[in-house]
Amino acid sequence: MNVLLVQPPLDDKPVPGFIYSGDTSFPIGLAYLAAALEERGHKVEVIDFQAAKDPRDKFLERVRQGGLGAIGFSTTIASIRSTCGLAEAARGLDGKVPLIVGGAYPSTYGGQDVLGRCEALSIAVIGEGEQTAAELLDCLGRGGDLESVQSIAFRRGAQIQETPRRPLIEDIDSIPLPARHLFDLAAYGRLAPGQFLRLPQLPILSARGCPYHCEFCDDKAVWLGRVRLRAPESIVAEIEEMIRKYRVRELKFYDDTLTVSRQRLVRLCELLAERRLDIVWRCSARVDEVDPELLGLMRRAGCRSISYGIESGDDEVLKKMDKGTTTKQARDAVRWTNAAGIAANGMFILNYPGETVETVEKTIALAHELDLGFAGFNLAMPLGSKLREKIIRGYRLNQEVWDHPSYSGTEIWFYQEGLTPEYLKEAYARAARGFYLRPAYLLRALSSIRNIDVLKSYLRGFFRLMSLRCSGT
């Protein structure tokens, strides 16, 4: 079967944000799905709207050509409106081709929601997609009964039916490696300042899921709160293939936290150090899972940057988040990381439910105090998580943002006593500009510019910073 897989564009309004503003990120989830379908003998084409030239014209022309057995969209909460628009356009050109939606959005909100809001879509894949999509296409190809396929929602007459959820794939080393050969890898070189050292950079996934329970995270919608780990030997074999086939010079581990298993990470670092590969890498970690010994080993294995979800400068707010970490642990982790010769990055949330001016100011002060190479600031966003329900139940909503969100991290989604929109807008801009315009940061940035790609990223970042603003009144 000929299959077209699509990564739709974000539903993005012109609200400048520092972290995302036209940067390109390789869609590793779509690449994994493509590999699973190729293994079943399907012919797969991909269109990534963030990377392709004239992607909408390319998409419509491919649909007009016909011959497609299915079109699949990988959709998040930040791209659902654009997905619906593309599905409606495709349905207008081809009234019969199955239009399938998968990804974080249907996994979080369910098939009833996504098919109910977009009549052009035929089928929704819920949760982990590789096995489900492969079985679904086999079923469609033989004209079978869709009820036999687990983890989908589909239309039967005027009704939307859902099948039982499929168990997660236990051995994730058995999943075919991402079909990177289907993508123009040169198109993924536009990255945010401080987020790369060498190009080309590509992502790699060494685990699925997270064992922690942060209130604001929607990870459990897809991975169901379970962690499954790849073997270190399998990871290193993939890295060697990426270097050999695609001349990759830097990796970004997409794991929620690479440090979730110390024993596995130690073995991985030992293997990387033994192989002496010409590669550097970056990852995400928790501040309570690192120490000087582990960080030294990671540095010797090629780690050059770690991003920590520090989130808040107030320990009581961290408890409200169910984060399970403290500001002392954040300070220690950042200090140890820098001492090991690894750049420490931090992510922070402002306007969390229950915050006050005092706690917001403590978060800004901590971000400016820490010796970070990059700091990301977001106003609290109610993704598919416990946080969403808390906000809906307990706070006055900014309905304009809920109806037309951009998920830029600069939107005021809800109002709480003591934090006026005017204050939040000023505090957000002050947090970002105050961090990036510090003399210490500027000196660090200048010293890190070793090639034209890094210079270009910092220039883009500077202009974004100057135009930074929040939305919401």
Beta strands, then each sheet from edge to edge (+ up, - down):
strand 1: 2-7
strand 2: 43-48
strand 3: 70-74
strand 4: 99-102
strand 5: 123-125
strand 6: 152-156
strand 7: 159-162
strand 8: 201-204
strand 9: 207-208
strand 10: 228-229
strand 11: 250-253
strand 12: 280-285
strand 13: 303-311
strand 14: 343-350
strand 15: 374-379
strand 16: 396-397
strand 17: 414-415
sheet 1: 2+ 1+ 3+ 4+ 5+ 6- 7+
sheet 2: 8+ 11+ 12+ 13+ 14+ 15+
sheet 3: 9+ 10-
sheet 4: 16+ 17-
end
